[in-house]
Amino acid sequence: MSKPLPVIMENSIQIAWDYLERTGNLGDPEVASKVLLESVEAMVRRCEHRVLMLSNTAISDYKRLCADCSLELVT
């Protein structure tokens, strides 16, 4: 039996958060939480329920956003 959807989402976001924090890539916590939640929620709506897929995609989305923000600051 699979875990309830809220637990899957919470675990995915926590894995992504812990990774970003440990690697020193976690910036503004408010922005990070919003991006991670939106990323996981979008994938869950597309029927993705694998925790590691959700967390890895959320990490990639957050890193992409941070890279885009850095480019805007430099330009």
N, C-alpha and C positions, 0 to 999 in steps of 0.2 A: 504494500500500500504506500502511495506517495504522501509526502508531507502536504499540509494545507498551503495554499498559495501565499498567504501573508508570511508564513514562516520561510518559504522559499525566497521571497523577495527580501525579507529581513536578512537572511543568511547571505544572500548575494551581495547586498549593499555593504554588510559588515566586512566581508572578505575584501571587497574593493577598497573600502575605507582603510582597513588595516594595512593593505599592501601600499597604498598611496602614502600613508603616514610613516611606515617603516622605511620607505625609499626616499622620504623627504620631498615628495611631489605633491603633498596635500597643501593647498594654498588656503584661501578663505574657506572656513568650514561651511558657511552658509551657501556659498556658490557650489562647493563640492557636493553637499548633500542634495541640492536641487538637481544638479547634473546627473548624479548617480541614480537618484530616484526616477527621474524622467527617462533615463536610458533603460533601466530595468523594467519600468512600467510599460514602455513602448514594446519591448521584446516579449513581455508576458502577454500583452494584447495580441501578439502574433503567434501565440501558443508555444513560446519557448519556456520550458520549465527546468532546464538543466542549470543547476546553481553555478557551476564554473563557467559555463557559456555566458550566463547573465553577468557575472562579476567581471569576467575578462572583457566583455564588450563595454561595460560601464567604465572600466579603467581606460580603455582605448578612447572612448568618447570624451572622457575628462581630459586626457592628455592632449587630444586633438584640439579641444577648446582652449587649453592653456597655451598651446603652440600658436594658435591663431591670435590669441590676445597678445602674446609676446611680439608677434610680427606687426600688429597694429601699433604697439608702443614704440617700436623701432622706426617705423615709417614716418 
